[in-house]
Structures are given as structure tokens and as C-alpha cells.
Amino acid sequence: MEFTFNISKINKDVKRVLASPRKFFSSNISKIDWKEAVSYFVVLSFVGLLLTLIYLQFMYPLLVQYLPGFGLEPIEDTTLISLLPYALFSFVMGIAFSFFWGLAFWAWTRLFKLDGDFQKAYSTITYAKTPTYILSWVPFVNILAWVYSLYLLTVGVEQNYSTKKSKAAFLVISGVIVLFLLSSLTVTFFQ
């Protein structure tokens, strides 16, 4: 099993996903194998990790004084050496969990009687989360990136699974609601 990291293609794919998602999802996902999607995920996750570390080193110290005004507690130690183990662990766990989310998304699409294999589900969710990968480090913008990712996922489902916009939107919105409920139950259970 060989993974390649074609940075030029990944860069083009990022631009196409963000600028013309309908065109990207209608023409590309069927041609993308899971290894290419994993490579895309790994590269974008690594870029997001680097941007987060840069933010914590240079921007966070300037903004930390404003956190109490938002009801947030400052992070005690933001040195690169102290954050690196957490960042690397998060990066590795992110790769592992990408398969879990791909499997969960595949099961969700099957529940809605959409045809497709794990590879299609994994590729759809991976490319749809592009804004989240590259903008999750920016405070407040990360919320907009998450919302745009949901829009991209809706477009991806509509295009890749040849379904109506309304069904694709219902699949995505109901999935978000189920995840919210499961998260709430988990938090309540472990308190």
C-alpha cells in the first residue's frame, strides 16, 4: 500500500472544492480512491496543525488578555515544546478518526438508501471538510468554516449520490442533530 502526496494536485483540489464545489463533486469523487483522499486529509490536517501552532506562538499572546471578556480561561503554557506532544497526538488521532467518520457517514448514507461504498463516503466527507481543515485555527472564522463545510457536504451528497438537494440537506442536517444529541448525552453521562 503506497501513499503519495501530490501537493500541486492537493492545492488545485482545495481551490476547486472551495470555489466550484458542484463542479468538483460531480466530476471528481468517482475518480478518487481512498488513498488519495487519505493523502489529501493528511496534508490538510498537517497544514491546519502548523497554522494552529503558529497562531498559538504569535497571535495567542496578543489576544490572551481579551479571553476573560468572552468567559474563556487562558491556556497556561503555550510554548512550542509543551504543545508539540498534544499536537502530534491530535494529528495521529485525527487520521485514525477520519476512518471512523467515513464509516459513520457511509452507514448514514445507507440508512437513507443511497448507493455507494466506503470509498465514496470517505472521499465525500473528506473533501467537504476542506474549509474546516484549513481555517479551524482562526477564532470565530472556524464557525463559518464549519457551516461552509456542511454546505459542501450537502453539495457532495447531492452530486455524488445523484439525489435531490432536499434529501441531501435533510441527510446532513439530521446527521448534525444526531451528533449533537449523542455529544450531549455523552457529556451528561460523563459528568
Sequence and secondary structure as in RCSB ss.txt:
>XXXX:A:sequence
MEFTFNISKINKDVKRVLASPRKFFSSNISKIDWKEAVSYFVVLSFVGLLLTLIYLQFMYPLLVQYLPGFGLEPI
EDTTLISLLPYALFSFVMGIAFSFFWGLAFWAWTRLFKLDGDFQKAYSTITYAKTPTYILSWVPFVNILAWVYSL
YLLTVGVEQNYSTKKSKAAFLVISGVIVLFLLSSLTVTFFQ
>XXXX:A:secstr
      HHHHHHHHHHHHH HHHHHHHSGGG  HHHHHHHHHHHHHHHHHHHHHIIIIIHHHHGGGGGGGT    
S   HHHHHHHHHHHHHHHHHHHHHHHHHHHHHHHHTT    HHHHHHHHHHHTHHHHHHTTSTTHHHHHHHHHH
HHHHHHHHHHTT  HHHHHHHHHHHHHHHHHHHHHHHHHT 
